Amino acid sequence: MPRAKQPVSIAGIMLDALINSDEGLEADIPDYPIETGFMVSDTIIIRPKTLSMTLFLSDTPVTWRFLGRPGRAQDVKARLKDLYYKKELVTVVTTDETYKDMGIESIHFPRTKENGSAYEMPIQLKQVQRTQTRTVGIPAGYGKSGTTGTSAGTSSVAPVPAPSGGSSILFGMFGG
């Protein structure tokens, strides 16, 4: 017997029902040729978790958890679009699992005659794996060049904007 459709929340925004979902786990296992003519692998690189869902959103929710109102679907749609454009990391809560640090890769709001003012929305999310920065002091002797002991120069890091509105890229810049 099929289970009842369950509500889902994205960044605390309640959606009516989870129609289907697909959690993806992928890894890369690179191959390297060796002198004997064989390919070897010596590592597994875990890729970020992905989550694909089809969600239902309406002015009159199909669950008992919250009441509907005219314009609710449009308001929730606007809030989801805002999360997308602000590139905010979200927490997705389903009845089976909680997914943290997820970024919205794509979301669609198809309209059909059958659904009226409701949406049956496909959404793709990917987990963002964060790193930490750390500053380390370099002993003065390492900043000298060759046997003369001349200064090896300075370095700095400056953001360089990516083309067409993408994320900034950090490049090390060295000077003398």
N, C-alpha and C positions, 0 to 999 in steps of 0.2 A: 504494500500500500504506500503511495507517495506521501512524503511528509508535508505538513502545512508550510507555507511560505513564511520565512522568518524575516523580521526587520534587521536592518544593518545601520550602523552609524559611521560616518566619515567625519572626522574632526568634530564630533559631537552633534553633527547634523543627522537627524533621524530620517531614514528612507523607509518606504513602506515594506518592501519585500525583496529578498534575494531570490532571483529566479534561477540563476546558476552561477557557479564559480569554478575557477581553475587556478590552483596554486602551482607555480612553476619553480623548480629547482634545477639549475644547470651548472655545469662545471666544464672548464677547458682542461684537456690533458695534452700538453704540447709534445710533439715528437722531435727527436734530434738524431741525425744520422751519425754513425760512428764508423771508424776505419774498417771494421770487419764487414761492412755492408748491411748492417742491421739498423733498424730504428729503435731508439730507446725513449722511455718516458721516465722522468724522475720527480714529477710534481703534479699536483692537482690544484687548479685555481678555481675557487668557488666564485661564481657570478652572483650578483644580487638576486634576492627572491623576487618573483613577479606574482601579481595577482590580477586575474581577469574576471570580471563579474558582469552580469546583467542584472540591473536593479530596476525596481518598479517604483514610480513616484506619481502621486495623484493629489488632488485637492481633498479627496475623501479616502484616507488610508484604509487598507484592507486588514489592518491589525487593530487590536484593542488598546495598544499602548498610548496612543495620542489621538486627539480629535482633529478632524479636518476643518478647513475653512476655504472659502473662495480665494483664489490667488496663491495658495500655499505652494503648489508645484512651481509656479514662476519664481517665487521668493527663494525656494531651495535651489532651483536652477541658477539663479543669480549668485547665491552664496558659493555654490560649487565652481562656477566660472571665476569668481573672485579668488578662491583658493588656487585654481590653476594659474591664473595670471600673476599672482603674487609669488608663485613657486614655493608655496609653503609645504613643509612636511606635515603629513597627517597621520593620525592613528585610525585604523579601520577595525571596527569591532563587529564580528559575526557571532553566531551562536556557537561556532566551533573553535574560533581562535581570535586573538588580538594581534594585529600587524602594526608595528611601530615604525616610524621614520619612512613612511611611504610617500613617494612623489607621484602626482597624477601625470602619466604619459599621454593619455588621450581620454576624452570623454565625448560622447555623442548624445544628442537630444532629438531622436527621430520622432516625428509626429505621424500618426496614422489615423485613419477614419475610425477604426475599431477602438482605439484608445482615447479618442476625444482629446480632452485637455491633459490627460495623463501621459507619462513618458515611460517607455521601456528602454532604459539607457545602458548601453555597453560602456564600461570604464576599464582602463588598463592602468595599473599602478606598479611601480618598481621601488624596492627598498633602497634607500640611499645609505651607503656605508660610509660613516664618518671617520675621519682620522684626527689625530691630535697633533698640534704643532709644539715644538720644543726648541728653546734657544740654548745653545751650548757655547761655552767660552772656548776660544782657541788660544793656546799658549803663544806668546809673542814670537818665539823662535820659529813658528810655522809660517809667520807672515813675511819672512825674508826670502829673498831669491838667490839661489846659487851660493858660491863661495864668497861673493862680495858682500853679502848681507844687505843688499839693497831692498827697499820695500817692494813687495810683490804687488802692490796696488790696493785698491779698495773694491768692495763689492756691495751691491744693494739689490733689492728686489722691488720691482715696480709692476703694477698691473698693466696689461696691454689689452685694450678692448678687442673682443672677437668680432669678426665681420658679421653684419646683419643682425645685430641685437643679441648675439649669443652670450655665453658667460665669459668673464674676463679670464685671461690666462696669465700666469705668473712666469716671467722670464728673469733669470739672473743676469745682471748687467755688471760688467767688470770694467774698471778704469785704472789708469796709472797714476 
